[in-house]
Amino acid sequence: MATTELTTPAGAGGEFLRLVTTALSRAVALWQAYRSRRAIAQLLAFDEHMLRDIGLTSGDVRAAMGTPISDDPSRYLAGFAHERRAAFRANAREERARSRIRPVNR
């Protein structure tokens, strides 16, 4: 009795597909970073008061724009704003705790 085996090249198609998928995902990430960078560049025209309303400073915007071109600066800005809110909350908690401890002058 004769047997027949069908074989395919080991991993050639899978490797190519993986390469194409990686290239496409990288291209999409670069495009998103480019679009974010254009939007964030508009924040440079805002004054300090307007930036403070959204939890940022002009230094935050400049620092985010100074990141490598392939990085999405909006991630940095979100981190800056989150850290600033967390610090504000921590300071408020400390202030409340201090106000409870202060003796009342009579």
C-alpha positions in Angstrom: 0.0 0.0 0.0 1.3 3.4 -0.9 0.9 6.5 1.2 1.0 10.1 0.1 2.0 13.0 2.3 1.2 16.6 1.6 3.8 19.0 3.0 4.1 22.7 3.1 7.2 24.8 3.5 7.9 25.0 7.2 6.7 28.4 8.5 7.3 30.4 5.3 3.7 31.6 5.0 3.3 32.2 8.7 6.5 34.2 8.9 5.5 36.4 6.0 2.1 37.0 7.5 3.7 37.9 10.8 6.0 40.3 9.1 3.2 42.0 7.2 1.1 42.2 10.4 4.0 43.8 12.3 4.6 46.3 9.5 1.0 47.3 9.3 0.6 47.7 13.1 3.8 49.8 13.2 2.5 52.0 10.4 -0.9 52.4 12.2 1.0 53.4 15.4 3.1 55.9 13.6 0.0 57.4 11.9 -1.8 57.7 15.3 1.3 59.3 16.9 1.5 61.8 14.0 -2.2 62.7 14.4 -1.8 63.1 18.2 1.3 65.2 17.7 -0.6 67.6 15.4 -3.4 67.9 17.9 -1.1 68.5 20.8 0.9 71.1 18.9 -2.2 73.2 19.0 -2.0 73.2 22.9 1.2 75.3 22.6 -1.1 78.2 21.6 -3.0 78.0 24.9 -2.2 80.3 27.7 -1.2 79.0 31.2 -4.8 79.4 32.6 -6.4 77.4 29.8 -3.8 74.6 30.2 -4.2 74.6 34.0 -8.0 74.0 33.5 -7.2 70.7 31.8 -4.5 69.8 34.3 -1.4 70.7 32.3 1.3 73.3 32.0 3.1 74.6 29.0 6.2 72.7 30.2 4.2 69.4 30.1 3.2 70.1 26.5 6.8 71.0 25.4 8.1 67.9 27.2 5.6 65.6 25.5 6.4 67.2 22.1 10.1 66.6 22.8 9.6 62.8 22.9 10.8 60.6 20.0 8.7 61.1 16.8 7.5 57.5 17.0 6.1 57.9 20.5 2.5 59.1 21.0 2.8 62.3 23.1 -0.8 62.1 24.3 0.3 59.2 26.6 2.8 61.4 28.2 0.3 64.2 28.7 -2.2 61.9 30.2 0.5 60.7 32.6 1.4 64.3 33.6 -2.2 65.2 34.2 -2.8 62.1 36.2 0.3 62.7 38.4 -0.8 66.3 39.0 -4.3 65.3 40.0 -2.9 62.6 42.4 -0.5 65.1 44.0 -3.4 67.6 44.4 -5.5 65.0 46.1 -2.7 63.9 48.4 -2.0 67.5 49.4 -5.7 68.0 50.1 -5.8 64.9 52.3 -2.8 66.1 54.2 -4.3 69.5 54.7 -7.5 68.0 56.0 -5.5 65.8 58.4 -3.5 68.8 59.6 -6.6 70.9 60.2 -8.1 68.1 62.4 -4.9 67.9 64.5 -4.5 71.7 65.2 -5.5 72.7 68.7 -8.3 75.2 68.9 -7.1 78.5 70.5 -9.3 79.6 73.3 
